Amino acid sequence: MSPGQCRAARGLLDWTQCQLAAEAGVSRSTVRDFESCRHGLQKASESQIVGAFEKAGVRFIAAGRAGPGVRLERDAFARSQQAGPPKR
């Protein structure tokens, strides 16, 4: 997962950095520093963040001709539309 993929995945879910940190069980500064390219992630932190995104329905797309990306599963998107605005 790249910093850009992390930001894009949060955008798909309309999550703040604080929400991602809470869902993944990491600190907000871990998310902030990774997304701003201040440092990479420890393997455990990356696993927790990816796991939180995948649980919410985000799927990571490997770098190909078009580059890396993220997508939201159809069922997860439908659930997010029914749930209404996110709780902040």
N, C-alpha and C positions, 0 to 999 in steps of 0.2 A: 504494500500500500504506500502510495506517495502522499506527500502533503496535499497536493491538489486533489487527489482522489478522496482524501479525508474531508476536505472542505466541501467537495461536490456531494459526497454522501450525506453530510450534515444538511446541505441545502435541499436534497431530495426529501429528507425527513422533517425539515424545518426545525432542526435541533440547534440549540445554542451550544457553545463549547461546554458550558456548565452541565447541560443535559447529557451530552455525550460522556463527559467525565463521570457523572453519576451512574449512567447506564453501564459503563465499562468498568467502574470501580477503580478509576485512576484519578489523579489530581487534575484540576483545570489547567494548571501550569504545564503539565505534561502535554495536554492537547494543544494549548496555545503555542508552546515552544516548538512542537513538532510541525504544526501548520505554518508557522512563520519561518521554518527552516533553521531555527536556532540550534537544534540537535535532532538526531535520529531517535528512534524508539528502542527501548530494551525489547527483547523477544517476547517477554511475558506481557508487557504493556501493549505491544502490537497485537498479540493474540487476543487480549481482552477487548481491545477496541474493535478489531475485525469481528469478533464474536458478537459484540453488541449490535453492530451494524447488520450482520447476517441474521440475527434474531429478529430484527425489525424489518427484514425483507430486502436489504440492499445486497446486490451481487456485484463483485468486482470483475472487471473485464481486463484480461491480460493485454499487455502492449502488443499490438499488431501493426498492420499498415497504418491504421488511423490513430494509433497511440492507446494508452491505457484509459480506462473509463470506469463508470459505475452505472448501474441501472437498478430500478426498483421493481421487484416482482409484481406481476399484475394483481395477485390477491392482496399483497401488502398495500398496494396503491389504493385498491378499492376499500380496504379497511380504514386507511388513513382519511379517505374522503368521507366515510360514514362517521368517523370519530369526531369530526369538527376540528376547531383550532386547537393547537397544542397547549398544554398547561405549562405555564411559566412560573 
